[in-house]
């Protein structure tokens, strides 16, 4: 049986404790929680161990039986160090997380590998393994780059179908990855080609804006529910180990505004279940 979870970015306006409630009511098995903003303007509650939000989230996890599988978000840009990641590891360990999602923005790959290796050592003491996500507009944008750096550093690889598609990566390249590198696979959908323009109809959370590059706006605020787009999602799932956990990362401000949090979460859960039907791992 495949565990299905929801990433915080899908409902980023919710505080972690509320996210756990909605996820449980929608039938999810786990959540991903953002303990550090991806941008300087992203306003998140303090989730250090013992903080009010950490305590309340732990109560909700205990009440619902859900788990926190991964935390985010960290960008290794050549200046990132222990000052940034140690508070994340402490917050994640208190919540029981096993994965820390991060991006590789440092174009100096030897330095990036060394930095990631240092993070891996620190994270191991907390029972957490970093996962390097290939992101189409970052320095690490391909499966091969993420594989080589993660393998050398002792980390995992995070796969996101949006960035696989926008970075011209293929399911065949994913199939060549060592199964031990893949702790979870994110899910979303979209058109095969990047749109020239994206109009956001709903309110964006936590200081996000709809300005800037279209590819970043799409990534942060306008992904499609699995099955509503053209990404080769069944091919992707056939290329990864059977039973690998799936995390729905589908920020779509318009749909959330129209449906409401719980109904949207249920749509995402149902989309994953439908997608799993007919996936052939042979």
C-alpha positions in Angstrom: 0.0 0.0 0.0 1.3 3.4 -0.9 1.3 6.2 1.7 -0.1 9.5 0.4 0.7 12.8 2.0 0.2 16.5 1.3 3.0 19.0 1.1 2.7 22.3 3.0 3.0 24.3 -0.2 -0.4 23.0 -1.3 -2.1 24.9 1.6 0.7 27.2 2.7 -1.7 29.7 4.3 -2.5 27.1 7.0 -0.4 26.9 10.1 1.1 23.5 10.6 -1.4 22.4 13.3 -4.3 23.3 11.0 -2.6 21.6 8.1 -2.5 18.4 10.1 -6.2 18.7 10.9 -7.2 19.2 7.2 -4.9 16.4 6.0 -6.4 13.9 8.5 -9.9 14.8 7.6 -9.1 14.4 3.9 -7.6 10.9 4.5 -3.9 11.6 4.1 -1.3 9.5 5.8 1.3 12.2 6.4 2.2 15.8 5.9 5.2 17.8 4.9 5.8 21.0 6.9 7.6 24.1 6.0 9.7 25.1 9.1 11.7 27.7 7.2 10.5 30.1 4.4 11.7 29.6 0.9 12.0 33.3 0.5 12.9 36.1 2.9 9.3 37.5 2.8 7.6 34.2 3.7 6.0 34.6 7.1 6.0 31.4 9.1 5.3 30.8 12.8 8.2 29.9 15.1 8.4 26.1 15.2 11.4 25.6 17.4 11.1 22.7 19.9 8.9 23.8 22.7 7.3 26.7 20.9 3.6 27.1 20.9 3.2 26.0 17.3 5.5 23.0 17.8 3.5 21.9 20.8 0.2 22.3 19.1 1.3 20.5 16.0 2.5 17.6 18.1 -0.9 17.4 19.8 -2.7 17.3 16.4 -0.3 14.6 15.2 -1.0 12.5 18.3 -4.8 13.0 18.0 -4.9 12.2 14.3 -2.2 9.5 14.0 -0.6 11.4 11.1 3.2 11.7 10.7 5.5 14.5 9.5 7.6 12.9 6.8 9.6 15.8 5.5 10.4 19.4 6.4 11.5 22.3 4.2 12.9 24.6 2.8 16.6 25.2 2.5 18.6 26.5 -0.4 22.4 25.8 -0.5 23.7 28.9 -2.4 27.4 28.9 -1.4 26.8 30.9 1.8 24.4 28.6 3.6 25.7 26.9 6.7 24.9 25.5 10.1 23.3 28.7 11.3 20.5 28.1 8.8 20.1 24.3 9.0 20.6 23.5 12.6 17.3 25.2 13.7 15.5 23.3 10.9 16.9 20.0 12.1 15.9 20.7 15.7 12.4 21.7 14.6 12.1 18.7 12.3 13.3 16.2 14.8 10.8 17.4 17.4 8.1 16.7 14.8 9.5 13.3 13.9 10.5 14.2 10.3 12.9 11.9 8.4 13.7 14.1 5.4 14.8 17.7 4.9 14.1 19.1 1.4 16.6 21.4 -0.1 17.6 23.1 -3.4 21.0 23.5 -4.9 21.6 27.1 -6.0 25.4 27.0 -5.8 26.8 26.7 -9.3 30.1 25.5 -7.8 29.2 21.8 -7.6 32.3 20.7 -5.6 31.6 23.3 -3.0 27.9 22.4 -3.0 28.7 18.7 -2.5 31.0 19.6 0.4 28.3 21.8 2.0 25.7 19.1 1.5 28.0 16.5 3.0 28.4 18.6 6.1 24.6 18.9 6.4 24.3 15.2 6.0 26.6 14.6 9.0 24.7 17.1 11.2 21.3 15.7 10.1 22.2 12.1 10.9 22.3 13.0 14.6 18.6 13.9 14.3 17.5 10.9 12.3 17.0 13.1 9.2 18.4 12.7 5.7 18.6 15.7 3.4 17.0 15.3 -0.1 18.4 17.4 -2.9 15.5 18.6 -5.2 16.3 19.3 -8.8 14.6 22.6 -9.6 14.4 23.7 -13.2 15.5 27.3 -12.5 18.3 26.5 -10.1 21.9 25.4 -10.6 20.9 21.8 -9.9 18.2 21.2 -12.5 18.7 17.7 -13.9 18.4 14.2 -12.6 22.0 13.5 -13.4 23.3 16.5 -11.4 21.1 15.7 -8.4 22.1 12.1 -8.5 25.8 12.7 -8.6 25.9 15.4 -5.9 23.5 13.5 -3.6 25.4 10.2 -4.0 28.7 11.9 -3.3 27.3 13.6 -0.2 25.3 10.7 1.2 22.0 12.5 0.6 18.7 11.6 -1.2 17.1 13.0 -4.3 13.7 14.7 -4.3 11.6 14.3 -7.5 9.0 16.8 -8.5 7.2 16.3 -11.8 6.9 20.0 -12.5 10.7 20.5 -12.4 11.3 17.2 -14.2 9.2 18.5 -17.0 10.4 22.0 -17.1 14.0 20.8 -16.9 13.6 18.4 -19.9 14.2 15.4 -17.6 12.5 12.0 -18.5 11.0 9.1 -16.7 13.7 6.9 -18.2 16.4 9.0 -16.4 14.4 8.6 -13.1 14.2 4.8 -13.7 18.0 4.7 -13.8 18.3 6.1 -10.2 19.2 3.8 -7.4 16.0 3.1 -5.5 17.7 4.0 -2.2 18.0 7.6 -3.3 14.2 8.2 -3.5 12.5 8.7 -0.1 9.3 10.2 -1.5 8.0 11.5 -4.8 6.0 14.7 -5.1 3.0 14.9 -7.4 1.4 17.7 -9.4 0.4 18.3 -13.0 0.6 21.0 -15.7 0.7 21.6 -19.4 3.6 20.1 -21.3 4.9 23.6 -22.3 5.4 26.5 -19.9 2.6 29.0 -20.5 3.6 32.5 -21.7 1.4 34.0 -19.0 -0.3 32.9 -15.8 -3.1 34.8 -14.2 -3.6 34.1 -10.5 -7.2 34.4 -9.4 -6.9 33.6 -5.7 -5.1 35.2 -2.8 -1.5 34.2 -2.4 -0.3 33.2 1.1 2.5 34.4 3.4 3.8 37.3 1.4 4.0 35.6 -2.0 3.4 37.6 -5.1 2.3 36.8 -8.6 5.1 38.9 -10.1 8.4 37.7 -11.6 9.3 34.9 -13.9 6.4 32.8 -15.2 8.1 29.5 -14.3 8.5 30.7 -10.6 4.9 31.8 -10.5 3.8 28.5 -11.9 5.9 26.6 -9.4 4.7 28.5 -6.3 1.1 29.2 -7.1 -0.4 27.6 -10.2 0.2 23.9 -10.5 -2.6 21.6 -11.7 -4.2 18.7 -9.8 -2.8 15.3 -11.0 -4.9 14.2 -14.0 -5.9 17.7 -15.0 -2.7 18.3 -17.0 -0.3 16.6 -19.5 2.7 15.5 -17.4 3.6 11.8 -17.8 2.7 11.0 -14.2 2.0 7.3 -14.7 5.3 6.9 -16.5 7.0 8.6 -13.6 5.4 6.4 -11.0 6.2 3.3 -13.0 9.9 4.5 -13.0 10.2 4.7 -9.2 10.1 1.9 -6.6 6.7 0.5 -6.1 5.1 1.8 -2.9 7.3 4.9 -2.6 5.3 7.5 -0.6 3.6 10.2 -2.7 3.4 13.8 -1.5 0.8 16.1 -3.2 2.5 19.5 -3.8 -0.1 21.4 -5.8 -0.3 25.1 -4.9 -3.2 26.5 -6.9 -4.5 29.7 -5.3 -7.6 29.9 -7.5 -8.8 26.4 -6.8 -8.2 26.7 -3.1 -10.2 29.9 -3.0 -13.1 28.3 -4.9 -13.2 24.9 -3.2 -12.0 25.7 0.4 -9.2 23.9 2.2 -10.8 20.6 3.0 -12.6 20.1 -0.3 -9.3 20.9 -2.1 -7.3 18.5 0.0 -9.9 15.8 -0.7 -9.6 16.5 -4.5 -5.8 16.0 -4.2 -6.1 12.8 -2.3 -8.6 11.4 -4.8 -6.4 12.4 -7.7 -3.5 10.4 -6.3 -5.6 7.4 -5.8 -6.9 7.6 -9.4 -3.4 8.1 -10.7 -2.1 4.9 -8.9 -4.8 2.8 -10.7 -3.1 1.1 -13.7 0.5 2.0 -12.9 2.6 -0.8 -14.2 5.9 -1.4 -12.4 6.7 -4.4 -14.6 
